[in-house]
């Protein structure tokens, strides 16, 4: 049997309190309603998505207004895009979302990278893993 939907009393808010979604500004940290967010993608070689690899290398930024969005966007414009960093992030995603040990061929199939790219990514990762000694 179908359940009847409860009707709202006159004068109550049309949206329940839990349905109000808030966003967080990437610059100032203030929370604001989701429908007021200013969003966009910026190039970032450290950014990979867990499930949507077509967004790899792009970071979604959220701001409370156009001015804060411009500041965050400009910070990312100053950051260099290092392709080896992106490849290393793809390899990390492949190793953490499936079997931890893969052959070079399997790793290439899971990441879409060729062996020279995988080797360059591993070298970049190892170079940046440890702090530089004087």
Backbone as CSV, one residue per row, in Angstrom:
resi,resn,N_x,N_y,N_z,CA_x,CA_y,CA_z,C_x,C_y,C_z
1,UNK,0.843,-1.172,0.000,0.000,0.000,0.000,0.890,1.238,0.000
2,UNK,0.441,2.249,-0.712,1.184,3.488,-0.801,1.012,4.314,0.464
3,UNK,2.112,4.938,0.862,2.027,5.837,2.012,1.623,7.214,1.516
4,UNK,0.766,7.836,2.274,0.378,9.197,1.922,1.430,10.164,2.433
5,UNK,1.685,11.132,1.633,2.662,12.146,2.002,2.030,13.120,2.971
6,UNK,2.763,13.440,4.009,2.251,14.406,4.982,2.241,15.791,4.359
7,UNK,1.204,16.518,4.588,1.123,17.881,4.067,1.745,18.843,5.060
8,UNK,2.257,19.921,4.526,2.886,20.934,5.386,1.813,21.851,5.950
9,UNK,2.090,22.303,7.124,1.193,23.291,7.732,1.422,24.640,7.091
10,UNK,0.426,25.426,7.072,0.560,26.770,6.513,1.562,27.568,7.342
11,UNK,2.422,28.318,6.660,3.379,29.169,7.351,4.714,28.494,7.632
12,UNK,4.890,27.213,7.264,6.172,26.558,7.498,7.067,26.768,6.295
13,UNK,8.338,26.643,6.500,9.306,26.800,5.421,9.117,25.678,4.406
14,UNK,9.212,26.011,3.131,9.021,25.017,2.078,10.168,24.021,2.039
15,UNK,11.366,24.438,2.450,12.521,23.534,2.455,12.832,23.124,3.883
16,UNK,13.000,21.829,4.123,13.421,21.419,5.459,14.835,21.928,5.740
17,UNK,15.161,22.092,6.994,16.465,22.642,7.378,17.607,21.785,6.847
18,UNK,17.448,20.453,6.836,18.540,19.600,6.394,18.761,19.688,4.885
19,UNK,17.793,20.197,4.133,17.948,20.321,2.689,18.783,21.544,2.310
20,UNK,18.975,22.473,3.213,19.782,23.656,2.941,21.246,23.234,2.903
21,UNK,21.829,23.295,1.724,23.228,22.888,1.567,24.121,24.115,1.597
22,UNK,25.225,23.989,2.303,26.161,25.098,2.430,27.457,24.776,1.694
23,UNK,28.102,25.800,1.240,29.412,25.700,0.605,30.426,26.443,1.456
24,UNK,31.686,26.199,1.190,32.786,26.807,1.922,33.684,27.520,0.924
25,UNK,33.965,28.778,1.171,34.829,29.549,0.283,36.266,29.051,0.416
26,UNK,36.910,28.778,-0.721,38.289,28.299,-0.724,39.286,29.366,-0.274
27,UNK,38.882,30.628,-0.250,39.795,31.688,0.167,39.600,32.083,1.626
28,UNK,38.391,32.478,1.984,38.174,33.031,3.329,37.558,32.037,4.311
29,UNK,37.024,30.916,3.817,36.475,29.897,4.704,35.070,30.172,5.199
30,UNK,34.423,31.214,4.714,33.056,31.510,5.144,32.103,30.502,4.492
31,UNK,31.038,30.141,5.205,30.023,29.270,4.625,28.884,30.121,4.085
32,UNK,28.286,29.636,3.010,27.208,30.368,2.352,26.332,29.366,1.617
33,UNK,25.101,29.744,1.238,24.208,28.813,0.540,24.801,28.349,-0.794
34,UNK,24.555,27.102,-1.122,25.105,26.492,-2.326,24.745,27.258,-3.600
35,UNK,23.551,27.788,-3.661,23.118,28.465,-4.889,23.772,29.833,-5.096
36,UNK,24.563,30.302,-4.142,25.286,31.570,-4.280,26.754,31.367,-4.635
37,UNK,27.182,30.122,-4.795,28.592,29.814,-5.035,29.043,30.247,-6.422
38,UNK,30.278,30.711,-6.488,30.942,30.983,-7.756,31.958,29.868,-7.922
39,UNK,31.819,29.081,-8.993,32.661,27.900,-9.185,33.327,27.927,-10.556
40,UNK,34.448,27.246,-10.632,35.133,27.089,-11.908,36.309,26.160,-11.750
41,UNK,36.829,25.697,-12.881,37.983,24.800,-12.878,39.249,25.586,-13.206
42,UNK,40.336,25.213,-12.533,41.642,25.800,-12.809,42.625,24.662,-13.044
43,UNK,43.647,24.888,-13.879,44.651,23.846,-14.092,45.442,23.587,-12.812
44,UNK,45.592,22.312,-12.445,46.357,21.927,-11.257,46.864,20.510,-11.461
45,UNK,48.165,20.375,-11.630,48.749,19.065,-11.928,48.709,18.105,-10.744
46,UNK,48.361,18.572,-9.558,48.278,17.671,-8.403,46.871,17.121,-8.206
47,UNK,45.925,17.519,-9.045,44.529,17.166,-8.843,44.097,16.014,-9.754
48,UNK,43.659,14.923,-9.136,43.020,13.827,-9.864,41.734,13.478,-9.134
49,UNK,40.742,13.054,-9.882,39.451,12.683,-9.307,39.423,11.177,-9.083
50,UNK,38.780,10.728,-8.024,38.724,9.285,-7.765,38.017,8.495,-8.859
51,UNK,36.983,9.057,-9.458,36.194,8.287,-10.408,36.135,8.899,-11.801
52,UNK,36.393,10.175,-11.941,36.230,10.831,-13.233,37.586,11.281,-13.758
53,UNK,38.283,10.394,-14.469,39.633,10.719,-14.900,39.683,11.783,-15.988
54,UNK,38.547,12.119,-16.608,38.577,13.179,-17.614,38.736,14.555,-16.975
55,UNK,38.623,14.649,-15.649,38.861,15.911,-14.945,40.266,15.967,-14.330
56,UNK,41.087,14.952,-14.599,42.451,14.958,-14.058,43.197,16.189,-14.565
57,UNK,43.894,16.850,-13.653,44.629,18.061,-14.002,43.814,19.324,-13.873
58,UNK,42.559,19.188,-13.449,41.702,20.347,-13.218,41.179,20.303,-11.787
59,UNK,41.210,21.416,-11.123,40.703,21.507,-9.753,39.486,22.424,-9.739
60,UNK,38.413,21.938,-9.127,37.212,22.750,-8.966,37.410,23.664,-7.767
61,UNK,37.277,24.961,-7.991,37.379,25.901,-6.875,36.006,26.528,-6.642
62,UNK,35.760,26.855,-5.392,34.486,27.431,-4.967,34.775,28.688,-4.162
63,UNK,34.048,29.747,-4.464,34.254,31.005,-3.746,32.904,31.643,-3.425
64,UNK,32.944,32.557,-2.464,31.724,33.236,-2.017,31.360,34.418,-2.907
65,UNK,32.230,34.774,-3.823,31.952,35.894,-4.718,32.987,35.959,-5.826
66,UNK,32.748,36.829,-6.780,33.653,36.950,-7.924,35.055,37.393,-7.520
67,UNK,35.148,38.299,-6.544,36.461,38.806,-6.125,37.309,37.693,-5.517
68,UNK,36.718,36.872,-4.648,37.464,35.781,-4.029,37.805,34.701,-5.053
69,UNK,36.898,34.463,-5.995,37.179,33.498,-7.055,38.399,33.940,-7.858
70,UNK,38.474,35.226,-8.191,39.600,35.752,-8.968,40.918,35.595,-8.220
71,UNK,40.905,35.805,-6.903,42.135,35.667,-6.108,42.610,34.213,-6.122
72,UNK,41.704,33.269,-5.893,42.080,31.853,-5.882,42.551,31.423,-7.267
73,UNK,41.831,31.831,-8.310,42.207,31.487,-9.686,43.603,32.005,-10.013
74,UNK,43.905,33.237,-9.596,45.218,33.814,-9.876,46.333,33.086,-9.136
75,UNK,46.047,32.579,-7.935,47.062,31.795,-7.206,47.406,30.524,-7.978
76,UNK,46.390,29.877,-8.534,46.650,28.658,-9.310,47.338,28.966,-10.631
77,UNK,47.110,30.128,-11.186,47.800,30.513,-12.429,49.297,30.658,-12.214
78,UNK,49.689,31.044,-11.003,51.109,31.203,-10.692,51.801,29.860,-10.428
79,UNK,51.017,28.833,-10.120,51.580,27.515,-9.813,51.922,26.807,-11.123
80,UNK,53.152,26.304,-11.250,53.499,25.621,-12.503,52.740,24.297,-12.648
81,UNK,52.395,23.960,-13.878,51.736,22.690,-14.179,52.834,21.708,-14.565
82,UNK,53.062,20.710,-13.699,54.129,19.729,-13.898,53.483,18.413,-14.309
83,UNK,53.696,18.025,-15.553,53.015,16.846,-16.079,53.424,15.576,-15.327
84,UNK,54.671,15.495,-14.856,55.102,14.319,-14.075,54.330,14.219,-12.763
85,UNK,53.973,15.362,-12.181,53.167,15.363,-10.965,51.781,14.786,-11.242
86,UNK,51.194,15.161,-12.366,49.891,14.614,-12.754,49.980,13.113,-12.977
87,UNK,51.024,12.661,-13.674,51.195,11.229,-13.908,51.374,10.483,-12.594
88,UNK,52.151,11.057,-11.667,52.361,10.419,-10.363,51.037,10.307,-9.597
89,UNK,50.202,11.311,-9.705,48.894,11.265,-9.036,48.008,10.187,-9.659
90,UNK,48.075,10.012,-10.968,47.314,8.952,-11.636,47.795,7.575,-11.170
91,UNK,49.094,7.426,-11.035,49.658,6.150,-10.563,49.221,5.887,-9.131
92,UNK,49.273,6.911,-8.293,48.835,6.766,-6.900,47.372,6.340,-6.836
93,UNK,46.532,6.946,-7.657,45.118,6.565,-7.690,44.959,5.105,-8.102
94,UNK,45.715,4.668,-9.094,45.614,3.281,-9.559,46.060,2.296,-8.479
95,UNK,47.092,2.660,-7.730,47.621,1.752,-6.703,46.774,1.742,-5.435
96,UNK,46.056,2.818,-5.169,45.241,2.869,-3.948,43.800,2.437,-4.175
97,UNK,43.385,2.326,-5.435,42.003,1.940,-5.698,41.870,0.499,-6.171
98,UNK,42.954,-0.204,-6.230,42.918,-1.587,-6.696,44.043,-2.377,-6.059
99,UNK,44.524,-3.412,-6.742,45.639,-4.192,-6.197,46.862,-3.302,-5.976
100,UNK,47.530,-3.441,-4.833,48.664,-2.556,-4.542,49.914,-2.867,-5.359
101,UNK,49.991,-4.037,-5.956,51.153,-4.400,-6.761,50.692,-4.687,-8.185
102,UNK,51.211,-3.927,-9.120,50.860,-4.099,-10.524,52.122,-4.177,-11.356
103,UNK,52.068,-4.922,-12.438,53.190,-4.923,-13.370,53.173,-3.605,-14.126
104,UNK,54.245,-3.339,-14.858,54.325,-2.106,-15.635,53.202,-2.071,-16.684
105,UNK,52.915,-3.213,-17.294,51.854,-3.278,-18.303,50.487,-3.020,-17.657
106,UNK,50.236,-3.651,-16.520,48.963,-3.437,-15.823,48.814,-1.981,-15.381
107,UNK,49.898,-1.424,-14.873,49.865,-0.025,-14.442,49.580,0.892,-15.629
108,UNK,50.174,0.577,-16.763,49.918,1.361,-17.972,48.460,1.271,-18.397
109,UNK,47.882,0.081,-18.313,46.461,-0.089,-18.670,45.552,0.663,-17.711
110,UNK,45.876,0.665,-16.434,45.022,1.322,-15.432,45.141,2.839,-15.468
111,UNK,46.297,3.359,-15.908,46.508,4.811,-15.884,46.424,5.462,-17.257
112,UNK,46.584,4.676,-18.314,46.626,5.237,-19.656,47.989,5.816,-20.003
113,UNK,48.994,5.507,-19.186,50.344,6.030,-19.406,51.228,4.967,-20.057
114,UNK,52.259,5.421,-20.756,53.253,4.527,-21.345,54.408,4.356,-20.366
115,UNK,55.213,3.336,-20.579,56.301,3.034,-19.640,57.244,4.211,-19.399
116,UNK,57.684,4.950,-20.434,58.558,6.100,-20.154,57.877,7.159,-19.267
117,UNK,56.590,7.363,-19.467,55.859,8.318,-18.633,55.777,7.819,-17.187
118,UNK,55.542,6.524,-17.017,55.476,5.937,-15.674,56.817,6.095,-14.977
119,UNK,57.892,5.826,-15.686,59.229,5.954,-15.085,59.542,7.410,-14.721
120,UNK,59.176,8.352,-15.573,59.380,9.771,-15.262,58.548,10.190,-14.054
121,UNK,57.310,9.676,-13.961,56.444,10.008,-12.817,57.021,9.450,-11.526
122,UNK,57.534,8.226,-11.572,58.139,7.622,-10.381,59.375,8.407,-9.964
123,UNK,60.192,8.803,-10.928,61.384,9.607,-10.612,60.982,10.939,-9.991
124,UNK,59.953,11.589,-10.549,59.490,12.861,-9.983,58.994,12.648,-8.561
125,UNK,58.209,11.602,-8.364,57.664,11.311,-7.033,58.790,11.067,-6.027
126,UNK,59.761,10.268,-6.393,60.871,9.963,-5.477,61.692,11.206,-5.167
127,UNK,61.851,12.072,-6.140,62.601,13.310,-5.923,61.875,14.244,-4.962
128,UNK,60.554,14.247,-5.005,59.763,15.144,-4.164,59.257,14.494,-2.888
129,UNK,59.567,13.220,-2.710,59.134,12.500,-1.520,59.930,12.926,-0.292
130,UNK,61.191,13.121,-0.465,62.068,13.480,0.644,62.454,14.945,0.553
131,UNK,62.583,15.605,1.688,63.009,17.003,1.646,64.433,17.109,1.092
132,UNK,64.685,18.222,0.434,66.007,18.454,-0.140,67.017,18.703,0.982
133,UNK,68.112,18.008,0.922,69.183,18.207,1.905,70.162,19.224,1.350
134,UNK,70.668,20.084,2.233,71.621,21.127,1.765,72.933,20.531,1.346
